[in-house]
């Protein structure tokens, strides 16, 4: 398996993976996290142009996708009911989605990010229990709650 930058011509396949992930989340009691066709095609195209959308490829087939960048995430500027572990520069992981629920695939993506930067922040919806479990399994600590621009809350973690 390899992880590499996504390409614009792969956006339709990537959207399919997000659709599968959305169905999985719905089945797991988390229907409120990715709504209104999120992530939109335009957002994914912007991520590709900014070189922050990655795919995990197995035997030339895309099996997972995620956004990763090093820099400031504005929604992490304020944290409620807790605090970040430190104020050092950090990497951010967003929107991990797997095409097939192979054991450890999301963890492989997270570990790849950890290998790129020692200080990572990530968030997820309070109802996304599978992702919470994966985040904690990968040496992250729960830090508090962040708010998205629409006011919705997310559980925030840092390693």
RAKA-V988582 format. One record per run of one state. SS is the DSSP state (2 for helix, 1 for strand, 0 for the rest). FROM is the first residue (numbers start at 0). LEN is the number of residues. If there is no record, write none. Layout:
ss->SS from->FROM len->LEN
ss->SS from->FROM len->LEN
This chain:
ss->0 from->0 len->1
ss->1 from->1 len->4
ss->0 from->5 len->2
ss->2 from->7 len->20
ss->0 from->27 len->13
ss->2 from->40 len->9
ss->0 from->49 len->3
ss->1 from->52 len->6
ss->0 from->58 len->2
ss->1 from->60 len->10
ss->0 from->70 len->3
ss->2 from->73 len->3
ss->0 from->76 len->3
ss->1 from->79 len->1
ss->0 from->80 len->10
ss->1 from->90 len->8
ss->0 from->98 len->6
ss->2 from->104 len->12
ss->0 from->116 len->3
ss->1 from->119 len->5
ss->0 from->124 len->4
ss->2 from->128 len->9
ss->0 from->137 len->3
ss->1 from->140 len->7
ss->0 from->147 len->5
ss->1 from->152 len->6
ss->0 from->158 len->1
